[in-house]
Amino acid sequence: MIVGCASISGATHHTAGKIAIRAIAFYMGTTILAAMESLTWMFFFQNIFTKADTAGAPATIPDVIQGRDISESIMNIFRSLVPSNIFAAAANGDILAIISFALLTGVFIVRLPIAPDQRNVILDFFFQLNSVLLSSIKFVVRAAPVCVFSMIAGEFAHRPNFGKVLHDLGAVIVIVIVALIIHAGVVYSSIYWFVTKKSPIPHYITMLPAVLTAFGTSSSAVTFPVTLQVVEEKLKVSPAISKFVLSLGTTINMDGPAIGLPVDIV
């Protein structure tokens, strides 16, 4: 995120601001649509799942949740934008705090008063650190299939009602995959055609390596190096724009979880 923001900060304030606003609006809008689609799917297909045993579950909403109002929830969102400890925020996965810190850090690094004949050592450090992290993620991608299979196999081995679990898991997988295909085929394709006036099929074929990686790992962070490589080498997108938009999307674009989480909860 710091490298992406630093890359785009070299452009004019008007251009950088316009790219940032459009990217955030796109990510937030598609995520909201994905959540609405998922809730619609679950309204029609909730009866196919095995009914959970609710014995011992609380019958009322906990007081810590019941006492909250909308204004307090909104204020908590703004408070989380300013972390008291960025390392604690990173360890706890506080996404909003990480985004705000990274964006401001990237902007201020580029704005450092450095002489023309000198190098921005701090910016070089983050670029090299970014390269190291991308290489590490590529290594993790190679081991991910075996690791994920091992975790799933171990979880199934301790389930007494294997048949019911397999039935519900199969239903979840089918519903989520169909919902994702419809979301990509309708929402993304419509936006792509509206903006470019071209068929999205060639674009999907070009992005196939990133799509398959995302499908196999279910991780935006793991898919990021593959997506970045495809976008820059095959689609010829400017590295400054691709690093910023893709790193931002890896953090806040939650179309997949917005579709998958309601299905998992039900």
C-alpha positions in Angstrom: 0.0 0.0 0.0 2.8 2.4 0.8 4.6 1.6 -2.4 1.4 2.0 -4.5 0.5 5.3 -2.9 4.1 6.6 -3.3 4.0 5.5 -7.0 0.8 7.4 -7.8 1.8 10.4 -5.7 4.3 11.4 -8.4 1.3 12.5 -10.6 -0.6 15.7 -10.1 -2.9 16.1 -7.2 -5.9 16.3 -9.5 -5.0 13.0 -11.3 -4.0 11.1 -8.2 -7.1 12.2 -6.3 -9.4 11.3 -9.2 -7.9 7.8 -9.5 -8.2 7.2 -5.7 -11.8 8.4 -5.6 -12.8 6.2 -8.6 -11.0 3.2 -7.2 -12.6 3.4 -3.8 -16.1 4.1 -5.2 -15.8 1.1 -7.5 -14.6 -1.3 -4.7 -17.2 -0.1 -2.2 -20.0 -0.2 -4.8 -19.3 -3.7 -6.0 -18.9 -5.0 -2.5 -22.3 -3.7 -1.5 -23.8 -5.2 -4.6 -22.1 -8.6 -3.8 -23.5 -8.5 -0.2 -27.0 -7.8 -1.6 -26.7 -10.7 -4.1 -25.6 -13.1 -1.4 -28.5 -12.2 0.9 -30.9 -12.8 -2.0 -29.4 -16.2 -2.8 -29.6 -17.3 0.9 -33.2 -16.1 1.1 -34.1 -18.7 -1.6 -31.7 -21.5 -0.6 -31.5 -21.4 3.2 -33.7 -24.5 3.6 -31.3 -26.8 1.9 -28.9 -26.6 4.8 -29.0 -28.9 7.9 -30.6 -27.1 10.8 -28.1 -26.3 13.5 -28.6 -27.4 17.1 -29.3 -24.2 19.0 -29.5 -25.8 22.4 -27.5 -23.7 24.9 -27.3 -20.7 22.5 -28.3 -17.3 23.9 -31.9 -16.4 23.2 -31.3 -12.7 23.3 -28.8 -10.3 21.8 -25.8 -9.7 24.1 -25.9 -6.5 26.0 -22.6 -5.3 24.5 -24.3 -5.4 21.0 -27.8 -4.4 22.1 -26.6 -1.2 23.7 -24.9 0.2 20.6 -26.5 2.8 18.3 -25.7 3.8 14.7 -23.9 7.0 15.7 -21.5 5.1 18.0 -20.8 2.6 15.3 -20.0 5.4 12.8 -17.8 7.2 15.3 -15.9 3.9 15.9 -15.1 3.7 12.2 -13.6 7.2 12.2 -11.7 6.5 15.4 -10.2 3.3 13.9 -8.7 5.5 11.1 -6.1 6.9 13.6 -4.3 4.0 15.3 -2.6 4.6 18.6 -0.1 1.9 17.7 0.4 0.9 14.1 2.2 -2.3 15.0 -0.7 -3.5 17.2 -3.2 -2.5 14.5 -1.2 -4.6 11.9 -1.0 -7.5 14.3 -4.8 -7.3 15.0 -5.7 -6.9 11.3 -7.2 -3.4 11.8 -7.7 -2.8 8.0 -8.8 0.9 8.3 -5.9 1.9 10.5 -3.4 0.1 8.1 -4.9 1.8 5.1 -4.9 5.3 6.5 -1.3 4.9 7.9 0.0 3.5 4.6 -1.7 6.2 2.4 -0.3 9.0 4.5 3.1 7.4 4.8 3.4 7.0 1.0 2.4 10.6 0.4 4.8 12.0 2.9 7.7 9.9 1.7 7.3 11.2 -1.8 7.0 14.8 -0.5 10.3 14.6 1.4 12.6 17.6 0.6 15.4 15.8 -1.2 18.0 17.4 -3.5 17.7 16.4 -7.2 21.1 14.7 -7.1 20.1 12.5 -4.1 18.1 9.4 -3.9 15.0 8.9 -1.7 16.5 6.2 0.6 13.3 5.6 2.5 11.3 5.1 -0.7 14.0 2.8 -2.1 13.7 0.8 1.2 10.0 0.3 0.8 10.3 -0.7 -2.8 12.9 -3.3 -2.0 10.8 -4.5 1.0 7.8 -4.8 -1.4 9.8 -6.9 -3.8 10.9 -9.2 -0.9 7.3 -9.6 0.3 6.1 -10.4 -3.3 8.7 -13.1 -3.7 7.7 -14.6 -0.3 4.1 -14.6 -1.3 5.0 -16.4 -4.6 6.8 -19.1 -2.5 3.7 -19.5 -0.2 1.5 -19.9 -3.3 3.4 -23.0 -4.3 2.8 -24.6 -0.9 -0.7 -23.4 -0.4 -2.6 -26.4 -2.1 -0.9 -29.0 0.1 -1.3 -26.9 3.3 -5.0 -26.2 2.7 -5.8 -29.8 1.8 -4.0 -30.9 5.0 -6.0 -28.5 7.2 -9.3 -29.6 5.6 -8.5 -33.3 5.9 -7.6 -32.9 9.6 -10.8 -31.0 10.3 -12.9 -33.7 8.6 -11.2 -36.5 10.5 -12.6 -35.2 13.8 -16.2 -34.8 12.6 -18.5 -37.5 13.7 -21.4 -36.5 11.4 -19.3 -36.5 8.3 -22.2 -37.0 5.9 -24.1 -33.8 7.1 -20.9 -31.8 7.0 -20.1 -32.9 3.5 -23.7 -32.1 2.4 -23.6 -28.6 3.9 -20.1 -28.0 2.6 -21.0 -29.1 -0.9 -24.1 -26.8 -0.8 -21.9 -23.8 0.3 -19.3 -24.5 -2.4 -21.9 -24.7 -5.2 -23.9 -21.6 -4.0 -20.7 -19.5 -3.6 -19.2 -20.5 -6.9 -22.5 -19.9 -8.8 -22.9 -16.5 -7.0 -19.4 -15.5 -7.9 -19.8 -16.5 -11.5 -23.0 -14.5 -11.8 -21.4 -11.5 -10.0 -18.5 -11.5 -12.3 -20.6 -12.2 -15.4 -23.2 -9.6 -14.7 -21.8 -6.9 -12.5 -18.2 -6.8 -13.7 -19.1 -7.5 -17.3 -21.7 -4.7 -17.3 -19.2 -2.2 -15.8 -16.5 -3.2 -18.2 -18.8 -2.9 -21.3 -20.2 0.4 -20.0 -16.7 1.9 -19.6 -14.9 0.4 -22.6 -17.8 -0.5 -25.0 -15.9 -3.8 -25.6 -16.7 -7.4 -24.9 -15.2 -8.5 -21.5 -14.4 -12.0 -22.7 -10.9 -11.3 -24.1 -10.2 -9.4 -20.8 -11.3 -12.4 -18.8 -9.1 -14.7 -20.8 -6.1 -12.5 -20.3 -6.7 -12.4 -16.5 -7.2 -16.2 -16.3 -3.9 -16.8 -14.4 -5.0 -14.4 -11.7 -8.5 -15.8 -11.6 -7.3 -19.4 -11.2 -4.9 -18.3 -8.5 -7.6 -16.5 -6.6 -9.9 -19.5 -6.9 -7.3 -21.9 -5.7 -6.1 -19.8 -2.7 -9.1 -17.7 -1.7 -6.6 -15.0 -0.8 -6.3 -11.5 -2.3 -2.9 -11.1 -0.8 -1.6 -14.3 -2.3 -3.1 -13.5 -5.7 -1.7 -9.9 -5.7 1.7 -10.8 -7.3 0.1 -12.7 -10.1 -2.5 -10.0 -10.8 0.1 -7.3 -10.8 2.3 -9.3 -13.3 -0.7 -9.9 -15.6 -1.9 -6.3 -15.5 1.5 -4.8 -16.1 2.9 -7.2 -18.7 -0.2 -8.3 -20.7 -2.6 -5.4 -20.2 0.2 -2.8 -20.3 -1.1 -0.8 -17.4 1.2 1.8 -15.9 3.1 0.4 -12.9 2.3 3.5 -10.9 -1.5 3.0 -11.3 -1.5 -0.8 -11.1 0.5 -0.8 -7.8 -1.8 1.7 -6.2 -5.2 0.4 -7.5 -4.4 -3.3 -7.0 -2.9 -2.8 -3.5 -5.9 -0.8 -2.5 -8.2 -3.4 -3.9 -6.4 -6.2 -2.2 -7.2 -4.5 1.1 -10.7 -3.1 0.7 -12.3 -4.9 -2.2 -14.4 -7.5 -0.4 -16.7 -8.9 -3.1 -15.7 -12.5 -2.3 -16.2 -12.3 1.4 -19.4 -10.3 0.9 -20.8 -13.2 -1.0 -19.2 -16.0 1.0 -19.7 -14.9 4.6 -23.6 -14.7 4.5 -23.6 -18.2 3.0 -21.2 -19.5 5.7 -23.2 -17.9 8.5 -26.5 -19.5 7.4 
